[in-house]
Every structure is written in structure tokens, then in C-alpha cells.
Amino acid sequence: MTSIKVLDKAVAVLDHLADAGQATPAEISAAIDEPRGTVYRLIRNLVQYGYLEPTADGSSYHLGGRLFELGTIVAARFADLQSSAKPAMERLSRETGQTVFLTVRRGLRAVCLERLDGQQIQVMILPRGGSVPLHGGSGARVLLAYADPQVQQEFLGQPSLDVFTPSTPTADALRDELAKIRANGYCVSVDDVVPGIAAVGAPIFDQKHEFRAAISVAGPVPSVIDDMSERTRTLVIQAATDVSGALGCRSYAEAVRKAASPADRDQRGEVGVHAFG
């Protein structure tokens, strides 16, 4: 087995535990479709380097402290974005009563840098530091819409996309939606990740008018969409404008207009590329 293949398998173990929280070797073996002997060797090496730790009873494993150390280093690289976004996120959460997310793209996934829980309901998906595919909700689809065309093609060209609910968009539906998101400057998603939950997301730009992140608000469909959809959309766009301004963007409207043209988009859509390698 080559070192690259071993690394791929180790990453698969880490990714599974990131989603599952903890798992037994048998569960990991089934999840990543590898023989138990291979999984035991991977676990032994990952434990040795601090990337995995056994649970108290020794039957299962979860992510280890070494990953926290590395994550702290990565998080520091986003400090300007998080500090710039925090006041607008707090205001948006207060004004809507809903859960607010700040997300960036890492590869083909949306990573949550920050979240503020709403007063009305706890949206359980996407904890701080967690991730979802780039079609999973309004914030994620904003990240996909403003990514460079090569990233879009790679994502949409996958053999299949995760299906969360009957309303989760297909690749064909996403192709039609991405241009609309850039033209409108926002994205609305309904029932596509969690039944009964809707979300509105908008892009964030920096001083060079380059796309940096997405801010979104999520809550029960009646609160986000039916009763005050125009108000929610206005508040989200205002929050995105405020965060962009804090990052040095002098004209949010101009940044949105420029980003609507595919010819003007570059590879800055993946903020995480500089932090995650």
C-alpha cells in the first residue's frame, strides 16, 4: 500500500469520526469500507500521533487533542473575518431571533467558522467547526455560487450528491440556481437540509471586492419565509454589507455586481485554501 493510499484511508477515518463523534473499529470499518485489520492499524497510528483518543471504556475512539492544537492554529488565520463579522451576526440574531452562521469554503464543503444560536429554535445541523456539502443550505450554496467555475464543475460533476430531504436540490437544479444567486446577491433555501427549516444567505466581500465568506440565518419556515421573508432577506443583506464594510469593502453593491459576471470571478472563493492547504 502506498503512502498516499494510507493517507487517504486515515483521512477517511478522521472524517467519519468528525461526523459521528465516536465509533468502534467495527463501525469505522463499515463506514469507510475497509477491512478491520486495516482499520486497526490506522487507529493505532492515529492514536500514536494524538489524532485519535480512546473513549473511557476503550471500546470506541474519538478525535484527539492534536487536532484541537492544529485547529487553533487554523482558526487564528480567520480571526479578522470572525471579529469583523461578530457584531453584525449578533445584531442579525437579535433582530430575527434565529440562528446565524458564518461559513467559508474548504474544498467541496462549507465550514462553519461561527454560529450564534437563535432564541426560537436550535438548528442542530452545522455546529461551529462542522461542515456540509456545498449544496447543503443557503450559506453553502452562496459559497458554491461565488466559487470559480472549475470548483463548480468539480462539485456538480460528482457521481451523486448527498440527499438530506426530498427538497435537496439535484445537480441540474443547482446549475440553474447558481447564476440566479449571483444575480440576486442572496440565496433562499427551504426544507432542503432539515425539514421545516428555511435559511437566507448572502456573500461577504473584502477590501479588494473579492469574495470571502457567506453569512446566513436559519429558522422555522414560517418565521424565515412565510411571515417576513422580505424583512429577513433585507436584514441578511444588510449584515453581509456591514461585515464586508468592516473588511474594507467600500461598495458592497459594486462587489455584488462585479461578482455576478463569471468573467470577473477568480479563485478567491475558497478562503480556506490558504488555511487548510
C-alpha positions as CSV (number, residue, x, y, z in Angstrom):
1,M,0.0,0.0,0.0
2,T,1.5,3.4,-1.0
3,S,1.8,6.2,1.5
4,I,-0.8,8.2,-0.4
5,K,-3.4,5.4,-0.1
6,V,-2.6,5.1,3.6
7,L,-3.1,8.9,4.0
8,D,-6.4,8.7,2.1
9,K,-7.7,6.0,4.4
10,A,-6.5,7.9,7.5
11,V,-8.4,11.0,6.4
12,A,-11.5,8.8,5.8
13,V,-11.3,7.7,9.4
14,L,-10.9,11.3,10.7
15,D,-13.8,12.5,8.5
16,H,-16.1,9.7,9.8
17,L,-15.3,10.5,13.4
18,A,-15.8,14.2,12.8
19,D,-19.4,13.4,11.7
20,A,-20.1,10.5,14.1
21,G,-18.5,11.9,17.2
22,Q,-17.2,8.5,18.2
23,A,-17.2,5.0,16.8
24,T,-15.9,1.5,17.4
25,P,-13.4,-0.1,15.0
26,A,-16.2,-2.2,13.5
27,E,-18.3,0.8,12.8
28,I,-15.4,2.7,11.3
29,S,-14.6,-0.4,9.1
30,A,-18.2,-0.5,7.8
31,A,-18.3,3.3,7.3
32,I,-15.1,3.6,5.2
33,D,-15.5,0.1,3.6
34,E,-12.1,-1.1,4.8
35,P,-11.1,-4.5,6.4
36,R,-11.0,-4.4,10.2
37,G,-7.3,-5.3,10.2
38,T,-6.5,-2.2,8.1
39,V,-8.7,0.0,10.4
40,Y,-7.0,-1.3,13.5
41,R,-3.6,-0.4,12.0
42,L,-4.8,3.1,11.1
43,I,-6.3,3.6,14.5
44,R,-3.1,2.5,16.2
45,N,-1.0,5.0,14.2
46,L,-3.5,7.9,14.6
47,V,-3.6,7.3,18.4
48,Q,0.2,7.3,18.5
49,Y,0.3,10.8,16.9
50,G,-2.5,12.2,19.0
51,Y,-5.1,12.4,16.2
52,L,-7.4,9.9,17.9
53,E,-8.1,9.0,21.5
54,P,-9.9,6.0,23.0
55,T,-13.1,6.6,25.0
56,A,-13.1,5.9,28.7
57,D,-14.2,2.3,28.3
58,G,-11.8,1.7,25.5
59,S,-14.4,0.4,23.1
60,S,-14.6,3.4,20.8
61,Y,-12.5,6.3,19.5
62,H,-13.0,10.0,19.0
63,L,-10.8,12.8,17.6
64,G,-7.7,13.6,19.7
65,G,-6.2,16.7,21.2
66,R,-3.6,17.1,18.5
67,L,-6.4,18.1,16.1
68,F,-7.5,20.8,18.5
69,E,-4.0,22.2,18.6
70,L,-3.9,22.3,14.8
71,G,-7.4,23.7,14.6
72,T,-6.4,26.5,16.9
73,I,-3.6,27.5,14.5
74,V,-6.0,27.4,11.6
75,A,-8.7,29.4,13.5
76,A,-6.2,32.2,14.1
77,R,-5.9,32.8,10.4
78,F,-9.6,33.6,10.3
79,A,-9.5,36.0,13.2
80,D,-10.0,39.1,11.1
81,L,-13.1,37.6,9.4
82,Q,-14.6,36.4,12.7
83,S,-14.0,39.6,14.6
84,S,-15.4,41.7,11.7
85,A,-18.5,39.5,11.5
86,K,-19.3,39.2,15.1
87,P,-21.2,42.5,15.7
88,A,-23.3,42.0,12.5
89,M,-24.0,38.4,13.5
90,E,-25.2,39.4,16.9
91,R,-27.4,42.1,15.5
92,L,-28.9,39.7,12.9
93,S,-29.6,37.1,15.6
94,R,-31.2,39.6,17.9
95,E,-33.4,41.2,15.1
96,T,-34.6,37.8,13.7
97,G,-34.5,35.6,16.7
98,Q,-33.0,32.9,14.5
99,T,-29.6,31.1,14.3
100,V,-26.9,32.9,12.3
101,F,-24.0,31.2,10.6
102,L,-20.6,32.4,9.2
103,T,-19.2,29.9,6.6
104,V,-16.2,29.6,4.3
105,R,-15.4,27.1,1.6
106,R,-12.9,24.3,2.2
107,G,-12.6,22.2,-0.9
108,L,-16.1,21.0,-1.8
109,R,-17.6,21.6,1.7
110,A,-18.9,24.6,3.6
111,V,-17.2,25.0,7.0
112,C,-18.8,26.9,9.9
113,L,-16.4,29.4,11.4
114,E,-19.0,30.9,13.8
115,R,-22.6,30.4,14.8
116,L,-25.0,32.2,17.1
117,D,-28.0,30.2,18.2
118,G,-31.4,31.6,17.9
119,Q,-33.9,32.3,20.6
120,Q,-36.8,30.4,19.0
121,I,-35.3,27.1,18.0
122,Q,-32.0,25.4,18.0
123,V,-30.9,24.5,14.4
124,M,-28.9,21.4,15.2
125,I,-27.1,20.9,11.9
126,L,-23.7,22.6,11.2
127,P,-22.0,23.2,14.6
128,R,-19.1,25.5,14.9
129,G,-16.2,23.8,13.1
130,G,-18.6,21.4,11.3
131,S,-19.1,21.2,7.6
132,V,-21.7,20.3,5.0
133,P,-21.5,19.8,1.2
134,L,-21.7,22.9,-0.9
135,H,-25.4,22.4,-1.8
136,G,-26.4,22.0,1.9
137,G,-28.4,25.1,2.7
138,S,-28.3,28.8,1.7
139,G,-24.9,29.7,3.1
140,A,-23.3,26.7,1.4
141,R,-24.9,27.4,-1.9
142,V,-23.7,31.0,-1.7
143,L,-20.1,29.7,-1.3
144,L,-20.7,27.5,-4.4
145,A,-22.2,30.3,-6.4
146,Y,-19.3,32.6,-5.9
147,A,-16.6,29.9,-6.3
148,D,-14.6,29.8,-9.5
149,P,-16.1,27.8,-12.4
150,Q,-13.6,24.9,-12.0
151,V,-14.8,24.3,-8.4
152,Q,-18.4,24.4,-9.6
153,Q,-17.8,21.9,-12.3
154,E,-15.9,19.6,-9.9
155,F,-18.8,19.7,-7.4
156,L,-21.6,19.3,-9.9
157,G,-19.7,16.6,-11.8
158,Q,-19.7,14.2,-8.8
159,P,-21.4,10.9,-9.4
160,S,-24.0,11.8,-6.8
161,L,-24.8,14.5,-4.3
162,D,-26.0,13.9,-0.7
163,V,-29.7,13.9,-0.4
164,F,-30.9,15.2,3.0
165,T,-34.6,15.6,2.3
166,P,-36.9,15.3,-0.7
167,S,-36.3,19.1,-1.3
168,T,-32.5,18.8,-1.5
169,P,-31.5,20.2,-4.9
170,T,-30.1,18.0,-7.7
171,A,-27.0,18.9,-9.7
172,D,-29.3,20.0,-12.6
173,A,-31.3,22.3,-10.3
174,L,-28.1,23.7,-8.8
175,R,-26.8,24.6,-12.3
176,D,-29.8,26.8,-12.8
177,E,-29.7,28.3,-9.4
178,L,-26.1,29.4,-9.1
179,A,-26.4,32.2,-11.7
180,K,-29.6,33.4,-10.0
181,I,-27.8,33.6,-6.7
182,R,-25.1,35.8,-8.2
183,A,-27.6,37.9,-10.0
184,N,-29.8,38.4,-6.9
185,G,-26.9,38.6,-4.4
186,Y,-28.6,36.2,-2.0
187,C,-29.9,32.6,-1.7
188,V,-33.1,31.3,-0.1
189,S,-33.3,27.6,0.9
190,V,-36.4,25.8,2.2
191,D,-36.7,22.3,3.7
192,D,-33.5,21.2,1.8
193,V,-31.3,20.1,4.7
194,V,-33.7,19.8,7.7
195,P,-37.5,19.5,7.2
196,G,-39.3,22.6,8.4
197,I,-36.2,24.8,8.4
198,A,-35.5,27.6,5.9
199,A,-32.5,29.9,5.5
200,V,-31.4,33.0,3.7
201,G,-27.7,33.6,2.9
202,A,-25.6,36.4,1.3
203,P,-22.0,36.9,0.3
204,I,-19.3,38.8,2.1
205,F,-16.5,40.6,0.3
206,D,-13.2,42.2,1.4
207,Q,-11.4,45.4,0.6
208,K,-10.5,44.1,-2.9
209,H,-14.1,43.3,-3.6
210,E,-13.1,39.6,-3.5
211,F,-15.5,37.0,-2.1
212,R,-14.5,35.8,1.4
213,A,-17.4,34.1,3.1
214,A,-21.2,33.7,3.5
215,I,-23.5,34.9,6.3
216,S,-26.8,33.2,6.7
217,V,-29.8,32.9,9.1
218,A,-31.8,29.8,9.6
219,G,-35.0,29.0,11.4
220,P,-38.6,27.6,11.1
221,V,-40.1,28.1,7.7
222,P,-43.0,30.3,8.9
223,S,-40.6,32.7,10.7
224,V,-38.0,32.9,8.0
225,I,-40.1,32.7,4.8
226,D,-43.8,32.9,5.2
227,D,-44.3,35.7,7.7
228,M,-41.5,38.1,7.0
229,S,-39.5,36.9,4.0
230,E,-38.7,40.4,2.7
231,R,-37.6,41.6,6.1
232,T,-35.4,38.6,6.7
233,R,-33.8,39.0,3.3
234,T,-33.2,42.7,3.9
235,L,-31.6,42.0,7.3
236,V,-29.3,39.3,5.9
237,I,-28.1,41.5,3.1
238,Q,-27.5,44.4,5.5
239,A,-25.5,42.1,7.7
240,A,-23.4,41.0,4.8
241,T,-22.9,44.6,3.8
242,D,-21.8,45.5,7.3
243,V,-19.3,42.7,7.5
244,S,-17.9,43.5,4.1
245,G,-17.6,47.1,5.1
246,A,-15.7,46.0,8.3
247,L,-13.3,44.1,6.0
248,G,-12.7,47.2,3.9
249,C,-15.2,46.8,1.1
250,R,-16.1,50.3,0.1
251,S,-19.1,49.5,-2.2
252,Y,-21.0,46.3,-1.4
253,A,-23.4,46.8,-4.4
254,E,-20.4,47.1,-6.7
255,A,-18.8,44.0,-5.3
256,V,-22.1,42.0,-5.9
257,R,-22.4,43.4,-9.4
258,K,-18.9,42.5,-10.3
259,A,-19.1,39.0,-8.8
260,A,-22.3,38.4,-10.9
261,S,-20.2,38.2,-14.0
262,P,-18.4,34.8,-14.4
263,A,-15.5,36.6,-16.2
264,D,-14.8,38.7,-13.1
265,R,-14.7,35.8,-10.6
266,D,-11.4,34.3,-9.6
267,Q,-10.2,31.6,-7.2
268,R,-10.6,33.7,-4.1
269,G,-13.9,31.9,-3.5
270,E,-12.1,29.4,-1.3
271,V,-10.9,31.4,1.6
272,G,-9.9,28.1,3.3
273,V,-7.4,27.3,0.6
274,H,-4.7,29.4,2.3
275,A,-5.5,28.0,5.8
276,F,-6.3,24.3,5.1
277,G,-3.6,23.6,2.4
